[in-house]
Amino acid sequence: MKLSDDQIQAFQSDGYLVAENMVTDADMAPVIAEYETWIDRRAEALLAEGKITDPAADQPFGQRFAALYAQAPDIGDGMDIMAMRGPAMFAFLHNSTLLDAVESLIGPEITCNPIHHVRAKPPAAFSGTGAGFYNVPWHQDAGVTWAEADESDIVTCWLALVDATVENGCMEVMPRVPHFLEHVAEGGTTIRPDLLPEISPRPVPVRKGGIVFMHRWTPHRSTPNFSAEVRWSLDLRYQKTGTPTGRPFHPEFVVRSRSHPETQMSDYAEWCQLWTQALESAGKVQAHRIK
Ligand SMILES: O=C(O)CCC(=O)C(=O)O
């Protein structure tokens, strides 16, 4: 769905945009089904290993991961996009509604940046309130790329797979920060505390299917999930084709090209192979830009 002129202007001036009703339930259903299947198999494996006693098979998508996490916090190991490499997810990375919106912001030659994650944020009662993958401290996405991407227009698309609320730990943003700030490693990659702008954070709740678009310099964090359910989301990034991704050791691929449509990557097996090779050979590269 193309963004309106007002939405584009808001993104350009504030560095973020909350856009409701971007992606339909039908668009998300195959991705959710893929995760349901994966969790089912993982629960079976954990049961066989004796790590859980209750596979919580009757629990719905918004709750099952929490019931399993409470028994075995490693339930999510291997679930991230590049590790699981599901065909429905690969297809979703090309979602035309999403790409139409991205095209409104960066133009029609679009590459999928390799930084993308699925997050199933469990209730803090199980995972705690400390900073980490689930309670991500203040950072700019430019802080998790190499400096080679400083001039690349990378847009973060944070998509709610269930309603994201203040209670369940939606994103918070600081608007209008027009430059990069140094990051350090303190409970995760975070803006150096003395450089953190004195800007009132804005929580950005968004309903299922809505997207929070963020500029690479927009400071953001997510707060603990104080609800009883799982906050499921995807954070995907897209950029103009031909600009550095900031992760040269991980695969990028063209998802849309109006001038050279033949360059779009639609081969699922090729995507899997690129990731498999990259994960084998990248080893312990320092991906984040921390002092
Ligand atoms: O989803 C979250 O909790 C954190 C996401 C995030 O920090 C990001 O997308 O850069």
The ligand as an SDF file (V2000), in Angstrom:
LIG
                    3D

 10  9  0  0  0  0  0  0  0  0999 V2000
   11.0190   -5.7450   18.7420 O   0  0  0  0  0  0  0  0  0  0  0  0
   11.7390   -5.3610   19.6590 C   0  0  0  0  0  0  0  0  0  0  0  0
   11.4570   -5.5630   20.8220 O   0  0  0  0  0  0  0  0  0  0  0  0
   13.0150   -4.6360   19.3450 C   0  0  0  0  0  0  0  0  0  0  0  0
   13.1560   -4.3570   17.8830 C   0  0  0  0  0  0  0  0  0  0  0  0
   14.2920   -3.4560   17.5580 C   0  0  0  0  0  0  0  0  0  0  0  0
   14.9640   -2.9250   18.3770 O   0  0  0  0  0  0  0  0  0  0  0  0
   14.5720   -3.1980   16.1590 C   0  0  0  0  0  0  0  0  0  0  0  0
   13.7960   -3.5790   15.3130 O   0  0  0  0  0  0  0  0  0  0  0  0
   15.6420   -2.5980   15.8910 O   0  0  0  0  0  0  0  0  0  0  0  0
  1  2  2  0
  2  3  1  0
  2  4  1  0
  4  5  1  0
  5  6  1  0
  6  7  2  0
  6  8  1  0
  8  9  2  0
  8 10  1  0
M  END
$$$$
